[in-house]
């Protein structure tokens, strides 16, 4: 074990970790938008919307993320959409996350007492106000722990985007270890960085949850 190897590689690993974090955050943000839209469509739409949302959720929860990533990366050029590996990676992470987020929100909405929306309807609240002022705020508060857990899982899963050439933390670790023939030190350092990032995210989630409970 040579700690000098870790020290020499640390600037490159930290730079790659920044890429890992912001790619994961963009994927999660895209997943939030998709997941919320799918959830609302399934809860308030008709039978066709519910079935379409169910097919989407079943596909992206049932197919491994690596397969989804490769399908998006190789399929888009076939239909005339040529995107960089980074964009394809964010799209794959967002679509995969959206399927889980929609189920998280659906479970949280089911935990909100139905009598609240019925009372709001009786008082003359429009449907949009019921969603934005009654249902969604409570659903978000209930779902915070699960959403933070989804972010942590997605950040770890982002290591898969290395297969399409994105220089995130795992890909950079592979490149450095192939150059200096010291994989143990490099992957150990990468693991510690992943652990530190996920620990910070877990702490952030705990603080947000406590803040919401006090509000």
C-alpha positions in Angstrom: 0.0 0.0 0.0 1.5 3.3 -1.1 -0.3 6.4 0.1 1.8 8.5 -2.3 -0.1 6.9 -5.2 -3.4 8.0 -3.7 -2.1 11.6 -3.1 -0.8 11.8 -6.6 -4.1 10.6 -8.0 -6.4 12.6 -5.6 -6.8 15.7 -7.8 -7.9 13.7 -10.8 -10.3 11.6 -8.6 -11.8 14.6 -7.0 -12.3 16.3 -10.4 -14.0 13.2 -11.6 -16.1 13.0 -8.4 -17.5 16.5 -9.3 -18.6 15.1 -12.6 -20.2 12.2 -10.9 -22.1 14.5 -8.5 -23.5 16.9 -11.1 -24.4 14.2 -13.6 -26.3 12.4 -10.8 -28.0 15.6 -9.7 -29.1 16.4 -13.2 -30.4 12.8 -13.6 -32.3 13.1 -10.3 -33.8 16.5 -11.3 -34.9 15.0 -14.6 -36.3 12.0 -12.7 -38.2 14.3 -10.4 -39.9 16.0 -13.3 -40.7 12.8 -15.1 -41.8 10.9 -11.9 -44.1 13.7 -10.7 -45.7 14.0 -14.2 -46.2 10.2 -14.4 -47.6 10.1 -10.9 -50.1 12.9 -11.4 -51.1 11.4 -14.8 -51.8 8.0 -13.3 -53.6 9.4 -10.3 -55.8 12.0 -12.0 -55.8 10.9 -15.7 -57.9 8.3 -17.4 -57.4 4.6 -17.9 -55.1 5.1 -20.9 -52.8 7.4 -18.9 -52.7 4.9 -16.0 -51.8 2.1 -18.4 -49.1 4.1 -20.2 -47.6 5.1 -16.9 -47.7 1.5 -15.7 -45.9 0.3 -18.8 -43.2 3.0 -18.3 -42.7 2.2 -14.7 -42.6 -1.6 -15.3 -40.0 -1.2 -18.1 -37.6 1.1 -16.3 -37.9 -0.8 -13.0 -37.6 -4.2 -14.7 -34.7 -3.6 -17.1 -31.2 -3.2 -15.7 -29.9 0.4 -15.9 -26.9 -0.7 -17.9 -29.2 -2.1 -20.6 -31.3 1.1 -20.6 -28.1 3.2 -20.9 -26.8 1.2 -23.9 -30.2 1.2 -25.6 -30.5 5.0 -25.3 -26.9 5.5 -26.4 -27.1 3.3 -29.5 -30.7 3.7 -30.4 -30.9 7.5 -30.6 -28.5 7.8 -33.5 -30.6 5.3 -35.4 -33.5 7.7 -35.4 -31.4 10.7 -36.3 -30.7 12.0 -32.8 -26.9 12.2 -32.3 -26.2 13.1 -28.7 -22.9 13.1 -26.7 -22.4 10.3 -24.2 -22.9 12.7 -21.3 -26.4 13.7 -22.5 -27.3 10.1 -23.2 -26.2 9.2 -19.7 -28.2 11.9 -18.0 -31.2 10.9 -20.0 -30.8 7.3 -19.0 -30.4 8.1 -15.3 -33.4 10.5 -15.4 -35.7 8.0 -17.1 -34.7 5.3 -14.7 -35.0 7.5 -11.7 -38.4 8.8 -12.9 -39.9 5.3 -12.7 -38.9 5.0 -9.0 -39.8 8.6 -8.1 -43.3 8.2 -9.5 -43.9 5.2 -7.3 -42.4 7.0 -4.3 -44.8 9.9 -4.9 -47.7 7.5 -5.5 -47.1 5.8 -2.2 -46.9 9.2 -0.4 -50.1 10.4 -2.0 -51.9 7.2 -0.9 -50.7 8.1 2.7 -52.5 11.4 2.6 -56.0 11.0 4.0 -58.5 11.0 1.1 -60.9 13.1 3.2 -58.7 16.2 2.7 -59.2 16.3 -1.0 -62.9 15.5 -0.6 -63.2 18.4 1.8 -61.4 20.7 -0.6 -63.7 19.7 -3.4 -66.7 20.4 -1.2 -65.3 23.8 -0.4 -65.0 24.6 -4.1 -61.2 24.3 -4.5 -60.2 23.7 -8.2 -58.3 20.6 -9.0 -55.0 22.4 -9.6 -55.2 24.1 -6.1 -55.9 20.7 -4.5 -52.8 19.3 -6.0 -50.5 22.3 -5.4 -51.7 23.4 -2.0 -52.9 20.2 -0.3 -51.7 16.9 -1.9 -48.2 17.6 -3.2 -46.8 19.5 -0.2 -47.8 16.6 2.1 -46.6 14.0 -0.4 -43.2 15.7 -0.7 -42.8 15.8 3.1 -43.7 12.1 3.4 -41.4 11.1 0.6 -38.2 13.0 1.6 -36.4 10.0 3.1 -37.2 7.8 0.1 -36.2 10.6 -2.3 -32.8 11.0 -0.6 -32.3 7.3 -0.7 -33.1 7.3 -4.4 -30.5 10.0 -4.9 -27.9 8.0 -3.1 -28.7 4.9 -5.1 -28.6 6.8 -8.4 -25.2 8.3 -7.5 -23.8 4.8 -7.0 -25.5 3.6 -10.2 -23.9 6.5 -12.1 -20.7 4.4 -12.2 -22.3 2.5 -15.0 -22.0 5.5 -17.4 -18.3 4.8 -17.5 -19.1 2.1 -20.2 -20.0 4.9 -22.7 -16.9 6.8 -22.0 -18.0 9.5 -19.5 -15.0 10.4 -17.3 -16.7 10.1 -14.0 -15.2 8.7 -10.8 -15.2 5.0 -11.8 -14.0 5.6 -15.3 -11.2 7.9 -14.1 -10.2 5.3 -11.5 -9.9 2.6 -14.2 -7.8 4.9 -16.4 -5.4 5.8 -13.6 -5.0 2.2 -12.3 -4.3 1.1 -15.9 -1.6 3.6 -16.2 0.2 3.2 -12.8 -0.7 -0.5 -12.2 -1.8 0.3 -8.6 -5.5 -0.6 -8.7 -5.8 -1.3 -4.9 -4.9 2.2 -3.9 -6.9 3.9 -6.6 -10.1 1.9 -6.1 -9.8 2.3 -2.3 -9.5 6.1 -2.7 -12.5 6.1 -5.1 -14.5 4.0 -2.6 -13.8 6.5 0.2 -14.8 9.4 -2.0 -18.1 7.6 -2.9 -18.6 7.0 0.8 -18.0 10.6 1.8 -20.4 11.9 -0.9 -23.2 9.5 0.1 -22.6 10.3 3.8 -23.0 14.0 3.1 -26.2 13.3 1.1 -27.6 11.2 3.9 -26.8 13.9 6.4 -28.5 16.5 4.2 -31.6 14.4 3.9 -31.8 14.0 7.7 -31.5 17.8 8.2 -34.2 18.4 5.6 -36.5 15.9 7.2 -36.0 17.4 10.6 -36.6 20.9 9.2 -39.9 19.8 7.6 -41.0 18.1 10.8 -40.5 21.4 12.7 -42.3 23.5 10.1 
